[in-house]
Amino acid sequence: MFIEKIRQLRRERHLTQAQVAKEVGMSARGYQDLELGAKPRFDALRNIADFYDVSVDWLMDRTDDPKAHR
């Protein structure tokens, strides 16, 4: 699930929500909302995938391979 994946990726890298938000071009509140279940806009989804070097398809549970279609 998207929420668990972005939380896990962030925690594995020992980052705060504010740090990730800054790196992906979002407000801290906007990123917090994603981890609470808000639906991401396409540009946010793409930026998060790029930041973590994973595919959008993996973030959205369309594949089990994090590098699919990269």
CHARMM internal coordinates of N, CA and C (Angstrom, degrees):
IC EDIT
DIST 1 N 1 CA 1.4426
DIST 1 CA 1 C 1.5355
ANGL 1 N 1 CA 1 C 109.38
DIST 1 C 2 N 1.3144
ANGL 1 CA 1 C 2 N 117.10
DIHE 1 N 1 CA 1 C 2 N 142.01
DIST 2 N 2 CA 1.4602
ANGL 1 C 2 N 2 CA 123.74
DIHE 1 CA 1 C 2 N 2 CA -175.66
DIST 2 CA 2 C 1.5241
ANGL 2 N 2 CA 2 C 112.49
DIHE 1 C 2 N 2 CA 2 C -51.87
DIST 2 C 3 N 1.3081
ANGL 2 CA 2 C 3 N 116.93
DIHE 2 N 2 CA 2 C 3 N -48.72
DIST 3 N 3 CA 1.4726
ANGL 2 C 3 N 3 CA 120.97
DIHE 2 CA 2 C 3 N 3 CA -176.51
DIST 3 CA 3 C 1.5274
ANGL 3 N 3 CA 3 C 110.64
DIHE 2 C 3 N 3 CA 3 C -58.26
DIST 3 C 4 N 1.3191
ANGL 3 CA 3 C 4 N 117.18
DIHE 3 N 3 CA 3 C 4 N -48.81
DIST 4 N 4 CA 1.4625
ANGL 3 C 4 N 4 CA 120.38
DIHE 3 CA 3 C 4 N 4 CA -178.67
DIST 4 CA 4 C 1.5251
ANGL 4 N 4 CA 4 C 111.23
DIHE 3 C 4 N 4 CA 4 C -64.34
DIST 4 C 5 N 1.3230
ANGL 4 CA 4 C 5 N 116.34
DIHE 4 N 4 CA 4 C 5 N -37.65
DIST 5 N 5 CA 1.4632
ANGL 4 C 5 N 5 CA 119.50
DIHE 4 CA 4 C 5 N 5 CA -177.83
DIST 5 CA 5 C 1.5221
ANGL 5 N 5 CA 5 C 111.55
DIHE 4 C 5 N 5 CA 5 C -66.28
DIST 5 C 6 N 1.3328
ANGL 5 CA 5 C 6 N 117.53
DIHE 5 N 5 CA 5 C 6 N -45.80
DIST 6 N 6 CA 1.4624
ANGL 5 C 6 N 6 CA 117.22
DIHE 5 CA 5 C 6 N 6 CA -178.20
DIST 6 CA 6 C 1.5299
ANGL 6 N 6 CA 6 C 111.43
DIHE 5 C 6 N 6 CA 6 C -70.66
DIST 6 C 7 N 1.3221
ANGL 6 CA 6 C 7 N 117.10
DIHE 6 N 6 CA 6 C 7 N -32.45
DIST 7 N 7 CA 1.4705
ANGL 6 C 7 N 7 CA 119.20
DIHE 6 CA 6 C 7 N 7 CA 175.19
DIST 7 CA 7 C 1.5248
ANGL 7 N 7 CA 7 C 110.91
DIHE 6 C 7 N 7 CA 7 C -64.84
DIST 7 C 8 N 1.3321
ANGL 7 CA 7 C 8 N 115.65
DIHE 7 N 7 CA 7 C 8 N -46.30
DIST 8 N 8 CA 1.4578
ANGL 7 C 8 N 8 CA 120.44
DIHE 7 CA 7 C 8 N 8 CA -179.21
DIST 8 CA 8 C 1.5297
ANGL 8 N 8 CA 8 C 111.36
DIHE 7 C 8 N 8 CA 8 C -62.26
DIST 8 C 9 N 1.3182
ANGL 8 CA 8 C 9 N 116.91
DIHE 8 N 8 CA 8 C 9 N -45.63
DIST 9 N 9 CA 1.4630
ANGL 8 C 9 N 9 CA 120.53
DIHE 8 CA 8 C 9 N 9 CA 179.25
DIST 9 CA 9 C 1.5289
ANGL 9 N 9 CA 9 C 110.74
DIHE 8 C 9 N 9 CA 9 C -60.09
DIST 9 C 10 N 1.3160
ANGL 9 CA 9 C 10 N 116.45
DIHE 9 N 9 CA 9 C 10 N -43.24
DIST 10 N 10 CA 1.4638
ANGL 9 C 10 N 10 CA 120.50
DIHE 9 CA 9 C 10 N 10 CA -179.64
DIST 10 CA 10 C 1.5277
ANGL 10 N 10 CA 10 C 111.27
DIHE 9 C 10 N 10 CA 10 C -65.42
DIST 10 C 11 N 1.3142
ANGL 10 CA 10 C 11 N 116.22
DIHE 10 N 10 CA 10 C 11 N -45.71
DIST 11 N 11 CA 1.4664
ANGL 10 C 11 N 11 CA 120.35
DIHE 10 CA 10 C 11 N 11 CA -177.98
DIST 11 CA 11 C 1.5267
ANGL 11 N 11 CA 11 C 112.04
DIHE 10 C 11 N 11 CA 11 C -67.65
DIST 11 C 12 N 1.3272
ANGL 11 CA 11 C 12 N 117.71
DIHE 11 N 11 CA 11 C 12 N -37.44
DIST 12 N 12 CA 1.4633
ANGL 11 C 12 N 12 CA 121.08
DIHE 11 CA 11 C 12 N 12 CA 178.16
DIST 12 CA 12 C 1.5243
ANGL 12 N 12 CA 12 C 111.28
DIHE 11 C 12 N 12 CA 12 C -60.12
DIST 12 C 13 N 1.3178
ANGL 12 CA 12 C 13 N 115.91
DIHE 12 N 12 CA 12 C 13 N -29.77
DIST 13 N 13 CA 1.4599
ANGL 12 C 13 N 13 CA 120.80
DIHE 12 CA 12 C 13 N 13 CA -178.52
DIST 13 CA 13 C 1.5271
ANGL 13 N 13 CA 13 C 112.03
DIHE 12 C 13 N 13 CA 13 C -97.49
DIST 13 C 14 N 1.3206
ANGL 13 CA 13 C 14 N 115.91
DIHE 13 N 13 CA 13 C 14 N 4.66
DIST 14 N 14 CA 1.4745
ANGL 13 C 14 N 14 CA 122.31
DIHE 13 CA 13 C 14 N 14 CA 178.30
DIST 14 CA 14 C 1.5215
ANGL 14 N 14 CA 14 C 111.96
DIHE 13 C 14 N 14 CA 14 C 55.30
DIST 14 C 15 N 1.3324
ANGL 14 CA 14 C 15 N 115.56
DIHE 14 N 14 CA 14 C 15 N 46.95
DIST 15 N 15 CA 1.4554
ANGL 14 C 15 N 15 CA 122.07
DIHE 14 CA 14 C 15 N 15 CA 179.66
DIST 15 CA 15 C 1.5207
ANGL 15 N 15 CA 15 C 110.31
DIHE 14 C 15 N 15 CA 15 C -109.17
DIST 15 C 16 N 1.3069
ANGL 15 CA 15 C 16 N 115.44
DIHE 15 N 15 CA 15 C 16 N 152.81
DIST 16 N 16 CA 1.4645
ANGL 15 C 16 N 16 CA 120.13
DIHE 15 CA 15 C 16 N 16 CA 173.28
DIST 16 CA 16 C 1.5238
ANGL 16 N 16 CA 16 C 108.53
DIHE 15 C 16 N 16 CA 16 C -88.33
DIST 16 C 17 N 1.3059
ANGL 16 CA 16 C 17 N 115.42
DIHE 16 N 16 CA 16 C 17 N 164.04
DIST 17 N 17 CA 1.4601
ANGL 16 C 17 N 17 CA 119.41
DIHE 16 CA 16 C 17 N 17 CA 175.62
DIST 17 CA 17 C 1.5231
ANGL 17 N 17 CA 17 C 110.16
DIHE 16 C 17 N 17 CA 17 C -60.85
DIST 17 C 18 N 1.3245
ANGL 17 CA 17 C 18 N 117.65
DIHE 17 N 17 CA 17 C 18 N -39.32
DIST 18 N 18 CA 1.4667
ANGL 17 C 18 N 18 CA 121.23
DIHE 17 CA 17 C 18 N 18 CA 179.99
DIST 18 CA 18 C 1.5266
ANGL 18 N 18 CA 18 C 111.61
DIHE 17 C 18 N 18 CA 18 C -63.56
DIST 18 C 19 N 1.3230
ANGL 18 CA 18 C 19 N 117.07
DIHE 18 N 18 CA 18 C 19 N -38.11
DIST 19 N 19 CA 1.4653
ANGL 18 C 19 N 19 CA 120.35
DIHE 18 CA 18 C 19 N 19 CA 178.97
DIST 19 CA 19 C 1.5221
ANGL 19 N 19 CA 19 C 111.04
DIHE 18 C 19 N 19 CA 19 C -64.99
DIST 19 C 20 N 1.3249
ANGL 19 CA 19 C 20 N 116.65
DIHE 19 N 19 CA 19 C 20 N -45.09
DIST 20 N 20 CA 1.4653
ANGL 19 C 20 N 20 CA 120.09
DIHE 19 CA 19 C 20 N 20 CA 179.21
DIST 20 CA 20 C 1.5195
ANGL 20 N 20 CA 20 C 109.61
DIHE 19 C 20 N 20 CA 20 C -64.97
DIST 20 C 21 N 1.3083
ANGL 20 CA 20 C 21 N 117.01
DIHE 20 N 20 CA 20 C 21 N -44.09
DIST 21 N 21 CA 1.4651
ANGL 20 C 21 N 21 CA 121.16
DIHE 20 CA 20 C 21 N 21 CA -179.85
DIST 21 CA 21 C 1.5232
ANGL 21 N 21 CA 21 C 110.61
DIHE 20 C 21 N 21 CA 21 C -54.99
DIST 21 C 22 N 1.3161
ANGL 21 CA 21 C 22 N 116.90
DIHE 21 N 21 CA 21 C 22 N -46.44
DIST 22 N 22 CA 1.4650
ANGL 21 C 22 N 22 CA 121.39
DIHE 21 CA 21 C 22 N 22 CA 179.89
DIST 22 CA 22 C 1.5228
ANGL 22 N 22 CA 22 C 110.66
DIHE 21 C 22 N 22 CA 22 C -61.53
DIST 22 C 23 N 1.3242
ANGL 22 CA 22 C 23 N 117.09
DIHE 22 N 22 CA 22 C 23 N -43.92
DIST 23 N 23 CA 1.4672
ANGL 22 C 23 N 23 CA 121.51
DIHE 22 CA 22 C 23 N 23 CA -177.60
DIST 23 CA 23 C 1.5246
ANGL 23 N 23 CA 23 C 112.66
DIHE 22 C 23 N 23 CA 23 C -66.60
DIST 23 C 24 N 1.3248
ANGL 23 CA 23 C 24 N 117.37
DIHE 23 N 23 CA 23 C 24 N -30.41
DIST 24 N 24 CA 1.4650
ANGL 23 C 24 N 24 CA 120.18
DIHE 23 CA 23 C 24 N 24 CA -177.35
DIST 24 CA 24 C 1.5290
ANGL 24 N 24 CA 24 C 112.74
DIHE 23 C 24 N 24 CA 24 C -101.49
DIST 24 C 25 N 1.3398
ANGL 24 CA 24 C 25 N 116.21
DIHE 24 N 24 CA 24 C 25 N 5.47
DIST 25 N 25 CA 1.4590
ANGL 24 C 25 N 25 CA 119.66
DIHE 24 CA 24 C 25 N 25 CA 174.52
DIST 25 CA 25 C 1.5109
ANGL 25 N 25 CA 25 C 115.23
DIHE 24 C 25 N 25 CA 25 C 77.72
DIST 25 C 26 N 1.3209
ANGL 25 CA 25 C 26 N 116.57
DIHE 25 N 25 CA 25 C 26 N 34.15
DIST 26 N 26 CA 1.4616
ANGL 25 C 26 N 26 CA 121.38
DIHE 25 CA 25 C 26 N 26 CA 179.59
DIST 26 CA 26 C 1.5164
ANGL 26 N 26 CA 26 C 109.44
DIHE 25 C 26 N 26 CA 26 C -121.78
DIST 26 C 27 N 1.3137
ANGL 26 CA 26 C 27 N 115.37
DIHE 26 N 26 CA 26 C 27 N 164.83
DIST 27 N 27 CA 1.4636
ANGL 26 C 27 N 27 CA 119.09
DIHE 26 CA 26 C 27 N 27 CA 170.14
DIST 27 CA 27 C 1.5192
ANGL 27 N 27 CA 27 C 107.97
DIHE 26 C 27 N 27 CA 27 C -75.64
DIST 27 C 28 N 1.3152
ANGL 27 CA 27 C 28 N 115.98
DIHE 27 N 27 CA 27 C 28 N 155.66
DIST 28 N 28 CA 1.4675
ANGL 27 C 28 N 28 CA 119.69
DIHE 27 CA 27 C 28 N 28 CA 177.33
DIST 28 CA 28 C 1.5212
ANGL 28 N 28 CA 28 C 109.99
DIHE 27 C 28 N 28 CA 28 C -59.22
DIST 28 C 29 N 1.3197
ANGL 28 CA 28 C 29 N 117.04
DIHE 28 N 28 CA 28 C 29 N -41.59
DIST 29 N 29 CA 1.4681
ANGL 28 C 29 N 29 CA 120.96
DIHE 28 CA 28 C 29 N 29 CA -179.80
DIST 29 CA 29 C 1.5305
ANGL 29 N 29 CA 29 C 110.91
DIHE 28 C 29 N 29 CA 29 C -64.18
DIST 29 C 30 N 1.3202
ANGL 29 CA 29 C 30 N 116.39
DIHE 29 N 29 CA 29 C 30 N -39.72
DIST 30 N 30 CA 1.4602
ANGL 29 C 30 N 30 CA 120.02
DIHE 29 CA 29 C 30 N 30 CA 178.75
DIST 30 CA 30 C 1.5201
ANGL 30 N 30 CA 30 C 111.84
DIHE 29 C 30 N 30 CA 30 C -62.23
DIST 30 C 31 N 1.3276
ANGL 30 CA 30 C 31 N 116.45
DIHE 30 N 30 CA 30 C 31 N -41.20
DIST 31 N 31 CA 1.4556
ANGL 30 C 31 N 31 CA 119.64
DIHE 30 CA 30 C 31 N 31 CA 178.30
DIST 31 CA 31 C 1.5289
ANGL 31 N 31 CA 31 C 110.75
DIHE 30 C 31 N 31 CA 31 C -69.13
DIST 31 C 32 N 1.3281
ANGL 31 CA 31 C 32 N 117.09
DIHE 31 N 31 CA 31 C 32 N -41.06
DIST 32 N 32 CA 1.4689
ANGL 31 C 32 N 32 CA 120.39
DIHE 31 CA 31 C 32 N 32 CA 177.11
DIST 32 CA 32 C 1.5180
ANGL 32 N 32 CA 32 C 110.05
DIHE 31 C 32 N 32 CA 32 C -57.35
DIST 32 C 33 N 1.3248
ANGL 32 CA 32 C 33 N 115.77
DIHE 32 N 32 CA 32 C 33 N -41.80
DIST 33 N 33 CA 1.4655
ANGL 32 C 33 N 33 CA 120.07
DIHE 32 CA 32 C 33 N 33 CA 179.57
DIST 33 CA 33 C 1.5308
ANGL 33 N 33 CA 33 C 111.36
DIHE 32 C 33 N 33 CA 33 C -60.04
DIST 33 C 34 N 1.3375
ANGL 33 CA 33 C 34 N 117.41
DIHE 33 N 33 CA 33 C 34 N -37.43
DIST 34 N 34 CA 1.4659
ANGL 33 C 34 N 34 CA 120.16
DIHE 33 CA 33 C 34 N 34 CA 177.86
DIST 34 CA 34 C 1.5194
ANGL 34 N 34 CA 34 C 110.90
DIHE 33 C 34 N 34 CA 34 C -62.10
DIST 34 C 35 N 1.3360
ANGL 34 CA 34 C 35 N 116.34
DIHE 34 N 34 CA 34 C 35 N -43.05
DIST 35 N 35 CA 1.4616
ANGL 34 C 35 N 35 CA 119.37
DIHE 34 CA 34 C 35 N 35 CA -179.98
DIST 35 CA 35 C 1.5254
ANGL 35 N 35 CA 35 C 112.00
DIHE 34 C 35 N 35 CA 35 C -70.99
DIST 35 C 36 N 1.3207
ANGL 35 CA 35 C 36 N 116.44
DIHE 35 N 35 CA 35 C 36 N -13.34
DIST 36 N 36 CA 1.4688
ANGL 35 C 36 N 36 CA 120.66
DIHE 35 CA 35 C 36 N 36 CA 176.54
DIST 36 CA 36 C 1.5203
ANGL 36 N 36 CA 36 C 112.15
DIHE 35 C 36 N 36 CA 36 C -98.14
DIST 36 C 37 N 1.3360
ANGL 36 CA 36 C 37 N 116.99
DIHE 36 N 36 CA 36 C 37 N -0.93
DIST 37 N 37 CA 1.4541
ANGL 36 C 37 N 37 CA 118.99
DIHE 36 CA 36 C 37 N 37 CA 174.21
DIST 37 CA 37 C 1.5091
ANGL 37 N 37 CA 37 C 116.99
DIHE 36 C 37 N 37 CA 37 C 117.07
DIST 37 C 38 N 1.3285
ANGL 37 CA 37 C 38 N 118.44
DIHE 37 N 37 CA 37 C 38 N 1.52
DIST 38 N 38 CA 1.4601
ANGL 37 C 38 N 38 CA 119.80
DIHE 37 CA 37 C 38 N 38 CA 177.19
DIST 38 CA 38 C 1.5265
ANGL 38 N 38 CA 38 C 109.46
DIHE 37 C 38 N 38 CA 38 C -66.44
DIST 38 C 39 N 1.3098
ANGL 38 CA 38 C 39 N 116.04
DIHE 38 N 38 CA 38 C 39 N 148.44
DIST 39 N 39 CA 1.4630
ANGL 38 C 39 N 39 CA 120.21
DIHE 38 CA 38 C 39 N 39 CA 178.06
DIST 39 CA 39 C 1.5185
ANGL 39 N 39 CA 39 C 109.03
DIHE 38 C 39 N 39 CA 39 C -78.82
DIST 39 C 40 N 1.3341
ANGL 39 CA 39 C 40 N 116.99
DIHE 39 N 39 CA 39 C 40 N 131.81
DIST 40 N 40 CA 1.4623
ANGL 39 C 40 N 40 CA 119.42
DIHE 39 CA 39 C 40 N 40 CA -178.96
DIST 40 CA 40 C 1.5233
ANGL 40 N 40 CA 40 C 112.30
DIHE 39 C 40 N 40 CA 40 C -76.56
DIST 40 C 41 N 1.3226
ANGL 40 CA 40 C 41 N 115.92
DIHE 40 N 40 CA 40 C 41 N 145.72
DIST 41 N 41 CA 1.4555
ANGL 40 C 41 N 41 CA 120.84
DIHE 40 CA 40 C 41 N 41 CA 169.60
DIST 41 CA 41 C 1.5215
ANGL 41 N 41 CA 41 C 106.79
DIHE 40 C 41 N 41 CA 41 C -74.01
DIST 41 C 42 N 1.3292
ANGL 41 CA 41 C 42 N 116.48
DIHE 41 N 41 CA 41 C 42 N 158.20
DIST 42 N 42 CA 1.4542
ANGL 41 C 42 N 42 CA 119.91
DIHE 41 CA 41 C 42 N 42 CA -176.49
DIST 42 CA 42 C 1.5191
ANGL 42 N 42 CA 42 C 112.37
DIHE 41 C 42 N 42 CA 42 C -58.25
DIST 42 C 43 N 1.3264
ANGL 42 CA 42 C 43 N 117.82
DIHE 42 N 42 CA 42 C 43 N -44.60
DIST 43 N 43 CA 1.4615
ANGL 42 C 43 N 43 CA 119.20
DIHE 42 CA 42 C 43 N 43 CA -177.66
DIST 43 CA 43 C 1.5257
ANGL 43 N 43 CA 43 C 111.43
DIHE 42 C 43 N 43 CA 43 C -64.44
DIST 43 C 44 N 1.3200
ANGL 43 CA 43 C 44 N 117.76
DIHE 43 N 43 CA 43 C 44 N -36.56
DIST 44 N 44 CA 1.4705
ANGL 43 C 44 N 44 CA 120.90
DIHE 43 CA 43 C 44 N 44 CA 177.19
DIST 44 CA 44 C 1.5232
ANGL 44 N 44 CA 44 C 110.21
DIHE 43 C 44 N 44 CA 44 C -66.58
DIST 44 C 45 N 1.3060
ANGL 44 CA 44 C 45 N 116.42
DIHE 44 N 44 CA 44 C 45 N -43.07
DIST 45 N 45 CA 1.4645
ANGL 44 C 45 N 45 CA 121.22
DIHE 44 CA 44 C 45 N 45 CA 179.52
DIST 45 CA 45 C 1.5220
ANGL 45 N 45 CA 45 C 110.63
DIHE 44 C 45 N 45 CA 45 C -60.98
DIST 45 C 46 N 1.3150
ANGL 45 CA 45 C 46 N 116.26
DIHE 45 N 45 CA 45 C 46 N -46.38
DIST 46 N 46 CA 1.4688
ANGL 45 C 46 N 46 CA 121.21
DIHE 45 CA 45 C 46 N 46 CA 178.96
DIST 46 CA 46 C 1.5345
ANGL 46 N 46 CA 46 C 110.90
DIHE 45 C 46 N 46 CA 46 C -62.77
DIST 46 C 47 N 1.3241
ANGL 46 CA 46 C 47 N 116.85
DIHE 46 N 46 CA 46 C 47 N -43.20
DIST 47 N 47 CA 1.4677
ANGL 46 C 47 N 47 CA 120.20
DIHE 46 CA 46 C 47 N 47 CA -179.03
DIST 47 CA 47 C 1.5286
ANGL 47 N 47 CA 47 C 111.91
DIHE 46 C 47 N 47 CA 47 C -66.35
DIST 47 C 48 N 1.3035
ANGL 47 CA 47 C 48 N 117.33
DIHE 47 N 47 CA 47 C 48 N -38.02
DIST 48 N 48 CA 1.4739
ANGL 47 C 48 N 48 CA 121.15
DIHE 47 CA 47 C 48 N 48 CA 177.23
DIST 48 CA 48 C 1.5283
ANGL 48 N 48 CA 48 C 109.85
DIHE 47 C 48 N 48 CA 48 C -65.29
DIST 48 C 49 N 1.3314
ANGL 48 CA 48 C 49 N 116.54
DIHE 48 N 48 CA 48 C 49 N -45.37
DIST 49 N 49 CA 1.4663
ANGL 48 C 49 N 49 CA 120.57
DIHE 48 CA 48 C 49 N 49 CA 178.70
DIST 49 CA 49 C 1.5312
ANGL 49 N 49 CA 49 C 110.37
DIHE 48 C 49 N 49 CA 49 C -60.19
DIST 49 C 50 N 1.3244
ANGL 49 CA 49 C 50 N 116.83
DIHE 49 N 49 CA 49 C 50 N -43.83
DIST 50 N 50 CA 1.4650
ANGL 49 C 50 N 50 CA 120.12
DIHE 49 CA 49 C 50 N 50 CA 179.12
DIST 50 CA 50 C 1.5225
ANGL 50 N 50 CA 50 C 111.09
DIHE 49 C 50 N 50 CA 50 C -64.62
DIST 50 C 51 N 1.3154
ANGL 50 CA 50 C 51 N 117.26
DIHE 50 N 50 CA 50 C 51 N -43.57
DIST 51 N 51 CA 1.4620
ANGL 50 C 51 N 51 CA 121.27
DIHE 50 CA 50 C 51 N 51 CA -178.91
DIST 51 CA 51 C 1.5274
ANGL 51 N 51 CA 51 C 111.40
DIHE 50 C 51 N 51 CA 51 C -59.00
DIST 51 C 52 N 1.3178
ANGL 51 CA 51 C 52 N 116.63
DIHE 51 N 51 CA 51 C 52 N -44.01
DIST 52 N 52 CA 1.4648
ANGL 51 C 52 N 52 CA 120.93
DIHE 51 CA 51 C 52 N 52 CA -178.49
DIST 52 CA 52 C 1.5318
ANGL 52 N 52 CA 52 C 113.22
DIHE 51 C 52 N 52 CA 52 C -89.60
DIST 52 C 53 N 1.3439
ANGL 52 CA 52 C 53 N 117.23
DIHE 52 N 52 CA 52 C 53 N -2.55
DIST 53 N 53 CA 1.4622
ANGL 52 C 53 N 53 CA 123.02
DIHE 52 CA 52 C 53 N 53 CA -179.09
DIST 53 CA 53 C 1.5299
ANGL 53 N 53 CA 53 C 111.41
DIHE 52 C 53 N 53 CA 53 C 57.34
DIST 53 C 54 N 1.3110
ANGL 53 CA 53 C 54 N 114.82
DIHE 53 N 53 CA 53 C 54 N 48.81
DIST 54 N 54 CA 1.4595
ANGL 53 C 54 N 54 CA 122.53
DIHE 53 CA 53 C 54 N 54 CA 174.39
DIST 54 CA 54 C 1.5268
ANGL 54 N 54 CA 54 C 107.97
DIHE 53 C 54 N 54 CA 54 C -129.03
DIST 54 C 55 N 1.3123
ANGL 54 CA 54 C 55 N 116.66
DIHE 54 N 54 CA 54 C 55 N 166.96
DIST 55 N 55 CA 1.4574
ANGL 54 C 55 N 55 CA 119.21
DIHE 54 CA 54 C 55 N 55 CA -179.16
DIST 55 CA 55 C 1.5294
ANGL 55 N 55 CA 55 C 111.33
DIHE 54 C 55 N 55 CA 55 C -86.76
DIST 55 C 56 N 1.3084
ANGL 55 CA 55 C 56 N 115.01
DIHE 55 N 55 CA 55 C 56 N 151.73
DIST 56 N 56 CA 1.4633
ANGL 55 C 56 N 56 CA 121.24
DIHE 55 CA 55 C 56 N 56 CA 174.14
DIST 56 CA 56 C 1.5259
ANGL 56 N 56 CA 56 C 109.38
DIHE 55 C 56 N 56 CA 56 C -60.83
DIST 56 C 57 N 1.3324
ANGL 56 CA 56 C 57 N 116.55
DIHE 56 N 56 CA 56 C 57 N -39.34
DIST 57 N 57 CA 1.4686
ANGL 56 C 57 N 57 CA 120.18
DIHE 56 CA 56 C 57 N 57 CA 179.30
DIST 57 CA 57 C 1.5269
ANGL 57 N 57 CA 57 C 111.20
DIHE 56 C 57 N 57 CA 57 C -59.17
DIST 57 C 58 N 1.3056
ANGL 57 CA 57 C 58 N 117.83
DIHE 57 N 57 CA 57 C 58 N -40.32
DIST 58 N 58 CA 1.4723
ANGL 57 C 58 N 58 CA 120.53
DIHE 57 CA 57 C 58 N 58 CA 178.65
DIST 58 CA 58 C 1.5270
ANGL 58 N 58 CA 58 C 110.55
DIHE 57 C 58 N 58 CA 58 C -67.17
DIST 58 C 59 N 1.3358
ANGL 58 CA 58 C 59 N 116.70
DIHE 58 N 58 CA 58 C 59 N -44.75
DIST 59 N 59 CA 1.4620
ANGL 58 C 59 N 59 CA 119.11
DIHE 58 CA 58 C 59 N 59 CA 178.48
DIST 59 CA 59 C 1.5203
ANGL 59 N 59 CA 59 C 112.00
DIHE 58 C 59 N 59 CA 59 C -58.44
DIST 59 C 60 N 1.3287
ANGL 59 CA 59 C 60 N 116.05
DIHE 59 N 59 CA 59 C 60 N -34.11
DIST 60 N 60 CA 1.4614
ANGL 59 C 60 N 60 CA 120.62
DIHE 59 CA 59 C 60 N 60 CA -176.97
DIST 60 CA 60 C 1.5297
ANGL 60 N 60 CA 60 C 112.91
DIHE 59 C 60 N 60 CA 60 C -95.16
DIST 60 C 61 N 1.3288
ANGL 60 CA 60 C 61 N 117.37
DIHE 60 N 60 CA 60 C 61 N 15.17
DIST 61 N 61 CA 1.4692
ANGL 60 C 61 N 61 CA 123.34
DIHE 60 CA 60 C 61 N 61 CA 176.97
DIST 61 CA 61 C 1.5200
ANGL 61 N 61 CA 61 C 113.94
DIHE 60 C 61 N 61 CA 61 C 61.46
DIST 61 C 62 N 1.3349
ANGL 61 CA 61 C 62 N 116.60
DIHE 61 N 61 CA 61 C 62 N 33.45
DIST 62 N 62 CA 1.4594
ANGL 61 C 62 N 62 CA 119.76
DIHE 61 CA 61 C 62 N 62 CA 176.78
DIST 62 CA 62 C 1.5206
ANGL 62 N 62 CA 62 C 111.53
DIHE 61 C 62 N 62 CA 62 C -94.54
DIST 62 C 63 N 1.3451
ANGL 62 CA 62 C 63 N 116.34
DIHE 62 N 62 CA 62 C 63 N -9.90
DIST 63 N 63 CA 1.4614
ANGL 62 C 63 N 63 CA 122.38
DIHE 62 CA 62 C 63 N 63 CA 177.65
DIST 63 CA 63 C 1.5271
ANGL 63 N 63 CA 63 C 108.58
DIHE 62 C 63 N 63 CA 63 C -154.60
DIST 63 C 64 N 1.3138
ANGL 63 CA 63 C 64 N 115.34
DIHE 63 N 63 CA 63 C 64 N 158.19
DIST 64 N 64 CA 1.4663
ANGL 63 C 64 N 64 CA 120.51
DIHE 63 CA 63 C 64 N 64 CA 175.99
DIST 64 CA 64 C 1.5224
ANGL 64 N 64 CA 64 C 111.60
DIHE 63 C 64 N 64 CA 64 C -91.48
DIST 64 C 65 N 1.3139
ANGL 64 CA 64 C 65 N 117.18
DIHE 64 N 64 CA 64 C 65 N -7.05
DIST 65 N 65 CA 1.4636
ANGL 64 C 65 N 65 CA 122.13
DIHE 64 CA 64 C 65 N 65 CA -177.28
DIST 65 CA 65 C 1.5300
ANGL 65 N 65 CA 65 C 109.45
DIHE 64 C 65 N 65 CA 65 C -96.52
DIST 65 C 66 N 1.3443
ANGL 65 CA 65 C 66 N 117.32
DIHE 65 N 65 CA 65 C 66 N 111.92
DIST 66 N 66 CA 1.4654
ANGL 65 C 66 N 66 CA 119.49
DIHE 65 CA 65 C 66 N 66 CA -177.87
DIST 66 CA 66 C 1.5268
ANGL 66 N 66 CA 66 C 114.21
DIHE 65 C 66 N 66 CA 66 C -62.22
DIST 66 C 67 N 1.3236
ANGL 66 CA 66 C 67 N 117.39
DIHE 66 N 66 CA 66 C 67 N -20.77
DIST 67 N 67 CA 1.4630
ANGL 66 C 67 N 67 CA 120.66
DIHE 66 CA 66 C 67 N 67 CA -178.03
DIST 67 CA 67 C 1.5311
ANGL 67 N 67 CA 67 C 112.30
DIHE 66 C 67 N 67 CA 67 C -102.10
DIST 67 C 68 N 1.3029
ANGL 67 CA 67 C 68 N 118.54
DIHE 67 N 67 CA 67 C 68 N 6.39
DIST 68 N 68 CA 1.4621
ANGL 67 C 68 N 68 CA 122.28
DIHE 67 CA 67 C 68 N 68 CA -178.16
DIST 68 CA 68 C 1.5188
ANGL 68 N 68 CA 68 C 110.57
DIHE 67 C 68 N 68 CA 68 C -59.15
DIST 68 C 69 N 1.2994
ANGL 68 CA 68 C 69 N 116.18
DIHE 68 N 68 CA 68 C 69 N 135.69
DIST 69 N 69 CA 1.4696
ANGL 68 C 69 N 69 CA 123.28
DIHE 68 CA 68 C 69 N 69 CA 174.55
DIST 69 CA 69 C 1.5160
ANGL 69 N 69 CA 69 C 112.94
DIHE 68 C 69 N 69 CA 69 C 61.69
DIST 69 C 70 N 1.3146
ANGL 69 CA 69 C 70 N 118.22
DIHE 69 N 69 CA 69 C 70 N 28.73
DIST 70 N 70 CA 1.4694
ANGL 69 C 70 N 70 CA 120.64
DIHE 69 CA 69 C 70 N 70 CA 178.03
DIST 70 CA 70 C 1.4900
ANGL 70 N 70 CA 70 C 110.25
DIHE 69 C 70 N 70 CA 70 C -86.72
END
COOR INIT
IC SEED 1 N 1 CA 1 C
IC BUILD
